[in-house]
Amino acid sequence: MLAPEETVSDYALFQQFKQFIRNHRAEVVAAASLENYVHSHRPKLHILAHSECIPARYKRVLRQLTPDDFKALEQQLHD
């Protein structure tokens, strides 16, 4: 039997997203802004675009980010 999936808190998911952004820092910095990077790399339904997208598990976090959150995350990348 498969084990039930563990629910991840919003905070834990946000921390994972921040790590994802740090791991893709070069691509984020190459974009005009973090907000532009996220907009152009949102999870898509197109199968071939999968490798270039932000993983779908971060959709919940992306929906909750405000412009101020994007600015704060972008500042953390440049520090």
N, C-alpha and C positions, 0 to 999 in steps of 0.2 A: 504494500500500500504506500501511496505517496504521503509524505508529511504535509500537514496544512501549511500554507505560506504564512510567514510571519509578517505582521503589519509593521511597516516602518513609519515612525513618527515624522511629522513635517520637519522638525528640527534636524533629525538624523538625515533625512533626504536632502535638506538644504546643505548640510555639511558635505555630503557626498557630491552634490552639484558643484560646490565651491572647489572641491578637490579635482573634479573633472575639468573645470575651467582652468585651474592651475596647471593641470597636465597638458592642456591645449593652449597654453599661454601664447605661443608664437602665432597661432592662427587668430587668436582673439586680438592680439596687438596689431596684426596685419589688417584687421577689419577697422573701419572708421571708429567704431565704439563697441563696447560689449553688447549693447542693445541691438546694434546692427548685426553682430555676429549671431546672437541668439535668434533674431528674426529670420536670418537667412539659413540657419542650420536647425530650425525647429524639426522635431520628428515629423516625417512625412509618410504617407501611405505607399508611396512608390517604392517597390522592393529594391530597385537598383540604387536608389539614393541612400539606402540604409547606412552604408559605411561613412558617409559624409555628414550624418545627422547627429544631433544631440540625442542620447538614448531616450526612448519613450518613457522610461521610469521617472524622468524628471519633469514630465508634463505638469504634474500637480504643483511643483515648485515654480515653474515658469508662469503659470496662471496667476500666482500670488505676488510675483515681483512687481514693485512699483518703480517709477523712474528714479526715485531716490535710492532704492536698493541697487539698481544698475550702477548708479554713480559710486556708491560705497564699494561694491564689488570691483569696479574698474580701478578705484583708488587702491584697493588692496593688491591688485595685480601689479601696479606700478611701484609699490613700496618695496 
